[in-house]
Structure formats: C-alpha cells, structure tokens
Amino acid sequence: MVPQGGVGSQRRGKGSGSSVTLILRARPGKSVPVELIWNEVADAIFYRVWRDGVPIAETAVAFFPDCPRGERVAYRVEAVRD
C-alpha cells in the first residue's frame, strides 16, 4: 500500500474565510497499516480526516491510525474551529 499524504487542509470558522496549511504526513504504522500525523492548530475544536475524498473520521488530536483497503489512497485533514 502506498498512502499519499501531505495534502494541504483548511481551517474553517463561522463566517470566516481564514485558512491555515496543515502539514500532513502518512507513515507505516506499528500496529496499523498507516499512521497519519499533522501539525496542531491552536484554536481547532477537532480535525476531520478524509480518505479518497470521503470524510472517514473526526478526532481531537493531530494523529489518526487507519486501515485502508486499497493499494493507493489519498488523505486530507481539515482543522475545524468554532
């Protein structure tokens, strides 16, 4: 499997067009096939994780373990704030 990480993400707020680039890295995991890690956004309430254009999870931390089924996948993470 070849995860495609590093896709930039946006931070969205109510009535705000502000954004920040997250540096997303995908690496082989120790207990799962893929571990996603990214830089934290100070005012983020949670992060939404996307795989191949589909939202798959929401997490409060800048880390997500994944078990994708395909050989090649693309990830994106979005930091969401109030």
Secondary structure, DSSP 8 states (H G I E B T S, - for coil): -EEE------EEBTTB-------EEEEE-SSSSEEEEE---TT-SEEEEEETTEEEEEESSSEEEE--SSSEEEEEEEEE--
